[in-house]
Amino acid sequence: MKKLMRFISPYMGRAVAGILLKIAGTFTDLALPYLMAYIIDNCIEQQRYKLIAFLGGIMFLFAVSGVLTNVISNKFAAEVSQNFARDLRNSLFSHIQSFSFKEFDSFGTPSLITRMTADIYNVQNMVLQMLRMVIRAPLLFLGGVIMAVIIDPLLSMVLIFTTPLLIYIVSFAIKKTVPIYKRLQGALDKLIMVLRENLSGIRTVRALSMTSYEYDRFKQANMVVKGYEIESGKITSLVNPAMTLVMNAGLVAAIWFGGMRVNAGGMLKGEVLAFSTYFTQILGALLSITKIFINYTRAAASASRINEVFDVSTSISIEENKPQGDEQYAIEFRNVTFAYPMGDGPALNNISFKLKKGSTLAIIGGTGSGKTTIINLIMRLYDPQQGDIFIDGRHIASYELTELRHKLGIVLQQSMLFSQSVESNIKWGRQNAVRAQVCEAASTAQASEFIESLPHGYETMISQGGTNFSGGQRQRLSIARALIKYPEILIFDDSSSALDYATDAKLRSAVKQKFNNTSVLIIAQRISSVMFSDNILVLDDGNLVGCGTHTELLDNCEIYREISQSQLGGAIIG
């Protein structure tokens, strides 16, 4: 929790003001029983009505001021806690954005979502309770004890017997709930993972008739969460009744012995009433302190999980003293070997190739051959374990990430669209683009025809995930988004797989005509998409097994020849 308290610093003025108001309100609450006892013992029987009216007026003012100070301080506490949570979310989100995929893989998306939402909420709730009660409750407890001792030290001995029991109950609850809350947050991570996978893959789930299986899977994860909730609930549900039982027993004892002392002349009636009121205040303060400690255990577990994210720095760093490449090449790989953190073996094994500026290089291979891994390394989502990568003659590690990615126009295999207008989605590639540039990019991507046929054209809203468009339409919008950047290097990661052959051919022709000075890297599984490239690489299980033109590879690469024969037929090969 201490590490996160820095997010309160900008609002320390309001936090301190709220605490001071709480202190003032607490003192008024402590003064009321004493004034009431004085009126009963020294004014009523003596019929001192003017003094009764005067002291009654003071009690009324104290009561009103106590309400006002509590309302204002609670308002300050709410504002500080909400601003704290907002700043913490912004900072955590910004920190996560700096992660490479290595860090993303280590945490997992569901866990990061839980930490950004549920964990921050737990910490925010703790900050709110601290500002409202962390000063008031202990002060009310200590003030109540002091006032009780002032009224009658002998009767205050009841507190000596009740306080150790109450402390034991609180410590027992804290000891038992801390590990449970940590396991609970982990179970929530698992639940969110199951939910996210189901919702993102709902079409696959239904297509394969796996709805019942997914329901059982979610039900099982939900039962684990329920189990931890019940386990922690059993403990916390016993705390308040146990403390109330102890305190009420002490109150009964105080009233019993107080009555005996009144009969013996050792106390006055008003003092017994004031003592019982202070005893009740002590009970309320202890219950509040218990609630703070129990919630603190939950917040501490959440704060620990949040700090785990803050403590991880991105593995991607800017390195100046790196070897240089040849400036005539847009992309150059030198003996690159890479394995994913959780992978069984290398995804790429000693790969070397060059993409000359203004030319087109295609990479083809089967599923799992390492094609998309090359894109991940070019975007510097990961760093290779061995070898060097150069962009425009500079080592990739010497680039600022924004500078590097500004050079790239990438169309990924999965077309991700956002819940905005068609125009806004295309302008993701270039925020300051005007409508004419948006239309030109859409035309090159073979998307203008279907966009203009929409009821609202470029202003048509895209539903979540782009479900109101076909797969081919989503791909063409993604291509337009990359083209509008006019990048130095244009990368297509199997981005024409949902296009028919005629549209694919028109797209390649339009790109070649309008982006003839742009270096193009094509990742594909279709021979028709790569056969006219200046150079073609063939990957198989992370190894480079062929390099050359279409004609050359038909002669000297068996894997390429088999792919070509299976797609185009023997007549084309011959």
C-alpha positions in Angstrom: 0.0 0.0 0.0 2.8 2.4 0.8 4.1 2.5 -2.8 0.6 3.5 -4.0 0.2 6.4 -1.6 2.2 8.6 -3.9 -1.0 9.0 -5.9 -2.7 10.7 -3.0 0.1 13.4 -2.8 -1.6 15.8 -5.3 -4.7 15.8 -3.2 -3.0 16.0 0.2 -4.6 19.4 1.0 -8.2 18.0 0.8 -7.2 14.8 2.5 -5.7 16.8 5.5 -8.7 19.1 5.6 -11.0 16.2 5.7 -9.0 14.6 8.5 -9.0 17.8 10.5 -12.8 18.1 10.1 -13.1 14.5 11.3 -11.0 15.3 14.4 -13.3 18.3 15.1 -16.4 16.2 14.7 -15.0 13.5 17.0 -14.3 16.0 19.8 -17.9 17.3 19.6 -19.2 13.7 19.8 -17.0 13.1 22.9 -18.2 16.3 24.5 -22.0 15.5 24.3 -22.2 12.7 26.9 -20.2 14.7 29.4 -22.5 17.7 29.0 -25.5 15.5 29.3 -24.2 14.0 32.6 -23.6 17.5 33.9 -27.1 18.6 33.2 -28.7 15.5 34.8 -26.5 15.6 38.0 -26.1 19.4 38.5 -29.0 21.2 36.8 -32.3 19.2 36.8 -32.7 18.5 40.5 -31.5 22.1 41.3 -34.0 23.5 38.7 -31.3 25.6 37.1 -33.4 26.1 33.9 -31.3 28.9 32.4 -28.2 26.8 32.6 -30.1 23.8 31.2 -31.2 25.9 28.2 -27.7 27.3 27.7 -26.0 23.9 27.9 -28.8 22.4 25.8 -28.1 25.0 23.1 -24.4 24.2 23.2 -25.2 20.5 22.8 -27.4 21.3 19.8 -24.6 23.4 18.2 -22.2 20.6 18.8 -24.5 18.0 17.2 -25.1 20.2 14.2 -21.4 21.0 13.8 -20.6 17.3 14.1 -23.0 16.4 11.3 -21.6 19.2 9.1 -18.0 18.3 9.6 -18.8 14.6 8.9 -20.6 15.5 5.7 -17.9 17.8 4.4 -15.1 15.5 5.4 -16.8 12.5 3.7 -17.2 14.6 0.6 -13.5 15.4 0.6 -12.7 11.7 1.2 -14.8 10.6 -1.7 -13.2 13.2 -4.0 -9.7 12.2 -3.0 -10.3 8.5 -3.3 -11.9 8.9 -6.8 -9.0 11.0 -8.0 -6.6 8.6 -6.5 -8.2 5.7 -8.4 -8.3 7.7 -11.6 -4.6 8.6 -11.5 -3.7 5.0 -10.5 -5.6 3.6 -13.4 -4.1 6.0 -15.8 -0.5 5.3 -14.5 -1.0 1.6 -14.5 -2.5 1.6 -18.0 0.4 3.8 -19.3 2.9 1.4 -17.7 1.2 -1.6 -19.3 1.3 0.1 -22.7 5.1 0.2 -22.4 5.3 -3.6 -22.0 6.7 -5.9 -24.7 4.7 -9.0 -25.5 7.1 -10.9 -23.2 5.7 -9.0 -20.2 2.1 -9.4 -21.5 2.7 -13.1 -21.7 4.1 -13.3 -18.2 1.0 -11.8 -16.6 -1.7 -12.8 -19.1 -4.5 -10.4 -20.3 -7.2 -11.6 -17.8 -4.9 -11.0 -14.9 -4.0 -7.5 -16.1 -7.7 -6.7 -16.6 -8.5 -7.8 -13.0 -5.6 -5.7 -11.6 -6.8 -2.7 -13.6 -10.4 -3.1 -12.3 -11.2 -5.1 -9.2 -7.8 -4.6 -7.5 -7.8 -0.9 -8.0 -11.4 -0.8 -6.7 -10.3 -2.6 -3.6 -7.5 -0.1 -3.0 -9.8 2.8 -3.7 -12.3 1.6 -1.2 -9.5 1.2 1.4 -8.4 4.8 0.8 -11.9 6.0 1.2 -12.3 4.1 4.5 -8.9 5.4 5.7 -9.8 9.0 5.1 -13.2 8.5 6.8 -12.4 6.3 9.7 -8.6 5.8 10.2 -8.4 8.9 12.4 -11.9 9.1 13.7 -12.2 5.5 14.9 -9.0 5.3 17.0 -9.5 8.9 18.3 -13.1 8.0 19.3 -11.8 4.9 21.0 -9.1 6.6 22.9 -11.2 9.6 23.7 -14.0 7.3 24.9 -11.6 5.4 27.2 -10.1 8.6 28.6 -13.5 10.1 29.3 -14.7 6.8 30.9 -11.6 6.8 33.2 -12.2 10.4 34.1 -15.8 9.7 35.1 -15.0 6.6 37.2 -11.6 4.9 37.2 -12.9 1.9 39.1 -15.8 1.2 36.7 -13.3 1.6 33.8 -11.7 -1.7 34.9 -14.4 -3.4 32.8 -12.5 -2.2 29.7 -9.3 -4.0 30.9 -11.2 -7.3 30.6 -13.0 -6.7 27.3 -10.2 -5.0 25.2 -7.8 -8.0 25.0 -10.7 -10.2 23.8 -11.5 -7.7 21.1 -7.9 -7.4 20.0 -7.7 -11.2 19.7 -10.8 -11.3 17.6 -9.4 -8.7 15.2 -6.0 -10.3 14.9 -7.5 -13.7 14.3 -9.7 -12.3 11.4 -6.7 -10.6 9.8 -4.5 -13.7 10.0 -7.1 -15.9 8.4 -8.4 -13.6 5.7 -5.1 -12.3 4.1 -4.2 -15.6 2.3 -7.9 -16.2 1.3 -8.1 -12.8 -0.4 -4.9 -13.5 -2.4 -6.3 -16.8 -3.6 -9.6 -15.0 -4.4 -8.0 -12.5 -6.7 -6.2 -15.3 -8.5 -9.5 -17.1 -8.9 -11.0 -13.9 -10.4 -8.2 -13.8 -12.9 -9.1 -17.3 -14.0 -12.8 -16.5 -14.2 -12.2 -13.4 -16.4 -9.9 -15.5 -18.6 -12.7 -18.1 -19.2 -15.2 -15.3 -19.8 -13.0 -13.4 -22.2 -12.1 -16.5 -24.2 -15.8 -17.5 -24.5 -17.0 -14.1 -25.6 -14.2 -13.5 -28.0 -14.7 -16.9 -29.5 -18.4 -17.2 -29.3 -18.9 -18.0 -33.0 -16.4 -20.9 -32.7 -18.0 -22.1 -29.6 -21.5 -22.3 -31.2 -20.2 -23.6 -34.5 -18.6 -26.6 -32.7 -21.6 -27.0 -30.4 -19.4 -26.5 -27.3 -21.9 -24.2 -25.5 -22.5 -26.8 -22.7 -18.8 -27.4 -22.3 -18.1 -23.7 -22.0 -21.0 -23.3 -19.5 -19.5 -26.1 -17.3 -16.1 -24.5 -17.6 -17.4 -21.1 -16.5 -19.5 -22.7 -13.8 -16.4 -24.5 -12.4 -14.4 -21.3 -12.3 -17.3 -19.4 -10.8 -17.6 -22.0 -8.1 -14.0 -21.6 -7.1 -14.6 -17.8 -6.7 -17.7 -18.5 -4.7 -15.8 -20.9 -2.5 -13.2 -18.4 -1.5 -15.9 -15.7 -1.1 -17.8 -18.0 1.3 -14.6 -19.0 3.1 -13.7 -15.3 3.8 -17.4 -14.4 4.5 -17.6 -17.1 7.2 -14.7 -15.5 9.0 -15.8 -11.9 8.6 -19.4 -12.7 9.4 -18.3 -14.0 12.8 -16.2 -10.9 13.7 -19.0 -8.4 14.3 -21.3 -10.7 16.3 -18.3 -11.8 18.4 -17.2 -8.3 19.1 -20.8 -7.1 19.8 -21.3 -10.0 22.2 -18.1 -9.0 24.1 -18.9 -5.3 24.1 -22.5 -5.8 25.2 -21.4 -8.1 27.9 -19.1 -5.4 29.1 -21.8 -2.8 28.8 -24.2 -4.9 31.0 -21.4 -5.3 33.5 -20.7 -1.6 33.5 -24.4 -0.7 34.0 -24.7 -3.4 36.8 -21.7 -2.3 38.7 -22.5 1.3 38.0 -25.9 0.9 39.6 -24.2 -0.7 42.6 -21.9 2.3 42.8 -24.8 4.7 42.6 -26.5 3.0 45.5 -23.2 3.1 47.4 -22.9 6.8 46.7 -19.7 6.4 44.6 -21.3 7.7 41.4 -24.1 9.9 40.2 -26.9 8.8 37.8 -25.8 11.1 35.0 -22.2 9.7 35.2 -23.6 6.1 34.8 -25.5 7.2 31.7 -22.5 9.1 30.3 -20.3 6.1 31.0 -22.6 3.7 29.2 -22.7 6.2 26.2 -18.9 6.3 26.1 -18.9 2.5 26.3 -21.2 2.4 23.2 -18.9 4.8 21.4 -16.0 2.6 22.2 -17.9 -0.3 20.8 -18.7 1.5 17.5 -15.1 2.7 17.2 -13.8 -0.9 17.7 -16.2 -2.2 15.1 -15.0 0.5 12.6 -11.3 -0.4 13.4 -12.1 -4.1 12.8 -13.7 -3.2 9.5 -10.7 -1.2 8.5 -8.3 -4.0 9.3 -10.4 -6.6 7.5 -10.7 -4.4 4.4 -7.1 -3.6 4.6 -6.1 -7.2 4.2 -8.1 -7.4 1.0 -6.7 -4.0 -0.2 -3.1 -5.1 0.7 -3.5 -8.2 -1.4 -4.7 -6.1 -4.3 -2.0 -3.5 -3.8 0.6 -6.2 -3.9 -0.7 -7.4 -7.2 -0.8 -3.9 -8.6 2.8 -3.3 -7.5 3.9 -6.5 -9.2 2.9 -4.8 -12.5 4.6 -1.5 -11.6 7.8 -3.4 -10.5 8.1 -5.0 -14.0 10.0 -2.9 -16.5 9.8 -3.5 -20.2 12.5 -5.7 -21.7 12.5 -3.4 -24.7 15.2 -0.7 -24.3 16.9 1.8 -26.6 20.5 0.9 -27.3 22.8 3.3 -29.1 26.0 1.3 -29.4 24.8 -1.3 -31.9 26.3 -2.4 -35.3 25.0 -0.8 -38.4 23.5 -2.4 -41.5 23.4 -1.5 -45.2 21.2 1.5 -45.9 20.1 0.2 -49.3 18.0 -2.4 -47.5 14.7 -1.5 -45.8 14.8 -4.7 -43.6 17.7 -7.0 -42.9 17.8 -10.1 -40.7 21.2 -11.4 -39.7 21.3 -14.9 -38.1 18.2 -14.3 -36.1 17.1 -16.9 -33.6 14.0 -16.5 -31.5 12.0 -18.6 -29.1 8.8 -17.5 -27.3 9.0 -17.4 -23.5 6.6 -20.3 -23.1 7.5 -22.1 -26.3 9.0 -25.6 -26.6 11.7 -24.6 -29.1 12.8 -21.8 -31.4 10.2 -20.3 -33.6 12.9 -19.0 -35.8 16.3 -20.6 -36.3 19.3 -18.7 -37.7 17.2 -16.7 -40.2 18.9 -14.2 -42.6 17.3 -12.2 -45.4 17.2 -8.7 -46.9 14.4 -6.6 -48.3 15.8 -4.0 -50.8 14.2 -0.6 -50.6 11.3 -0.2 -53.1 11.1 -4.0 -53.8 8.6 -6.7 -52.7 9.6 -9.6 -50.5 7.2 -12.4 -49.8 7.3 -15.1 -47.1 5.4 -18.3 -47.5 5.1 -21.4 -45.3 2.7 -23.6 -43.5 1.1 -22.9 -40.1 3.6 -22.6 -37.3 6.5 -22.0 -39.7 7.4 -18.6 -38.1 6.0 -16.2 -40.6 4.0 -14.0 -38.1 7.0 -14.2 -35.7 9.0 -12.3 -38.2 6.4 -9.5 -38.1 6.4 -9.5 -34.3 10.2 -9.0 -34.4 10.0 -6.2 -37.0 7.5 -4.4 -34.8 9.8 -5.1 -31.9 7.1 -6.7 -29.8 9.8 -9.1 -28.9 13.6 -9.0 -29.1 15.5 -12.0 -30.6 17.7 -14.1 -28.4 20.4 -14.2 -31.1 21.2 -12.2 -34.2 20.5 -8.6 -35.4 17.7 -6.9 -37.2 18.2 -3.7 -39.2 15.6 -1.2 -40.5 16.9 1.3 -43.1 20.5 0.4 -42.1 20.0 1.1 -38.4 19.9 -1.5 -35.7 16.3 -2.0 -34.6 17.3 -1.6 -30.9 18.5 2.0 -31.6 15.1 3.2 -32.6 12.5 4.8 -30.3 9.5 2.6 -30.6 7.3 5.4 -31.9 9.9 6.3 -34.6 10.2 2.6 -35.6 6.5 2.0 -35.9 5.9 5.2 -37.7 7.9 3.8 -40.6 5.7 0.7 -40.7 2.2 0.2 -42.2 1.0 -3.2 -41.0 -2.1 -5.2 -41.8 -2.4 -8.0 -39.3 -3.9 -11.4 -39.9 -6.8 -10.7 -37.6 -8.6 -7.6 -38.7 -9.3 -5.6 -35.5 -11.9 -2.8 -35.9 -13.0 -0.4 -33.2 -16.5 0.8 -32.3 -16.3 4.0 -34.2 -17.2 5.2 -37.7 -15.7 3.7 -40.8 -13.7 7.0 -41.4 -12.4 7.1 -37.8 -11.2 3.5 -38.2 -9.3 4.3 -41.3 -7.9 7.4 -39.8 -6.3 5.4 -37.0 -3.4 5.1 -39.4 -3.2 8.9 -39.8 -5.2 11.0 -37.3 -4.8 14.2 -39.3 -6.0 12.8 -42.6 -8.7 14.6 -44.5 -11.7 13.0 -46.2 -10.0 12.9 -49.7 -7.1 10.9 -48.3 -9.5 8.5 -46.5 -11.3 7.9 -49.8 -8.1 7.4 -51.7 -6.8 4.8 -49.2 -10.2 3.1 -49.3 -10.1 3.0 -53.1 -6.7 1.5 -53.2 -7.8 -1.1 -50.6 -10.8 -2.0 -52.9 -13.1 -0.9 -50.1 -14.6 2.3 -51.5 -17.4 0.6 -53.4 -18.9 -1.2 -50.5 -18.4 1.8 -48.1 -20.2 4.2 -50.4 -23.1 1.7 -50.7 -23.7 1.8 -47.0 -26.6 4.0 -45.7 -24.3 6.5 -44.0 -21.2 5.9 -46.1 -18.0 6.7 -44.3 -20.0 7.8 -41.2 -21.4 4.3 -40.7 -20.7 3.1 -37.2 -18.9 -0.2 -36.7 -20.2 -2.5 -34.1 -18.0 -4.1 -31.5 -15.4 -6.3 -33.2 -16.8 -5.3 -36.6 -19.5 -7.9 -36.6 -21.7 -5.8 -38.9 -19.2 -6.3 -41.7 -18.0 -9.5 -43.5 -14.5 -10.9 -43.1 -13.4 -9.5 -46.4 -14.8 -6.1 -45.7 -13.0 -6.0 -42.4 -9.7 -6.9 -44.0 -10.1 -4.2 -46.7 -10.8 -1.6 -44.0 -7.7 -2.7 -42.1 -5.6 -2.5 -45.4 -7.0 1.1 -46.0 -5.9 2.0 -42.4 -2.3 0.9 -43.2 -2.2 2.5 -46.6 -3.3 5.9 -45.4 0.0 6.3 -43.5 2.0 6.1 -46.7 4.6 4.1 -44.8 8.2 3.5 -45.8 7.6 -0.3 -45.3 4.2 -1.9 -45.9 3.6 -5.3 -44.3 0.8 -7.6 -45.1 0.4 -10.5 -42.6 -1.8 -13.0 -44.6 -4.2 -10.0 -44.9 -5.8 -11.2 -48.1 -7.0 -14.6 -46.9 -10.6 -13.4 -46.8 -10.5 -11.8 -50.2 -11.5 -13.6 -53.4 -8.8 -14.0 -56.1 -10.1 -11.2 -58.3 -10.2 -8.6 -55.4 -6.7 -9.8 -54.2 -5.3 -9.3 -57.7 -6.8 -5.8 -58.0 -5.5 -4.9 -54.5 -1.9 -6.0 -55.4 -2.1 -4.1 -58.7 -3.3 -0.9 -57.0 -0.7 -1.1 -54.3 2.1 -1.6 -56.8 0.9 1.3 -58.9 0.5 3.9 -56.0 3.2 2.7 -53.7 5.9 1.8 -56.2 8.6 3.4 -53.9 7.4 1.6 -50.8 9.2 -1.5 -49.6 6.6 -4.3 -49.3 6.7 -7.5 -47.2 4.0 -10.0 -47.8 3.2 -12.9 -45.5 0.9 -15.4 -47.2 -0.2 -18.9 -47.7 -1.5 -18.4 -51.2 0.9 -18.9 -54.1 -1.1 -16.4 -56.1 -0.4 -13.7 -53.5 3.4 -14.1 -53.6 4.3 -15.4 -57.1 4.9 -12.0 -58.6 7.1 -10.7 -55.8 10.7 -9.8 -56.4 11.9 -12.4 -54.0 10.2 -15.2 -52.0 11.3 -16.8 -48.8 10.1 -20.3 -47.8 9.9 -21.2 -44.1 9.4 -24.6 -42.6 9.3 -25.1 -38.9 11.2 -21.9 -38.2 13.9 -22.7 -40.7 14.6 -20.9 -44.0 14.4 -23.7 -46.7 14.1 -21.7 -49.9 14.9 -18.3 -51.3 14.4 -16.9 -54.9 11.8 -15.9 -57.4 8.7 -18.0 -58.2 10.3 -19.7 -61.1 13.6 -20.4 -59.3 11.8 -21.9 -56.3 9.7 -24.2 -58.5 13.0 -25.6 -59.7 15.0 -25.8 -56.5 12.6 -25.9 -53.5 10.5 -29.0 -53.0 8.3 -27.5 -50.3 7.4 -24.5 -52.5 6.8 -26.8 -55.4 4.4 -28.9 -53.3 2.5 -25.8 -52.2 2.3 -24.5 -55.7 1.1 -27.9 -57.1 -1.6 -28.2 -54.4 -2.9 -24.7 -55.1 -2.4 -24.1 -58.8 -2.1 -27.6 -60.2 0.5 -29.4 -62.1 -0.2 -27.6 -65.4 0.9 -24.3 -63.8 4.2 -25.8 -62.6 5.0 -27.4 -65.9 
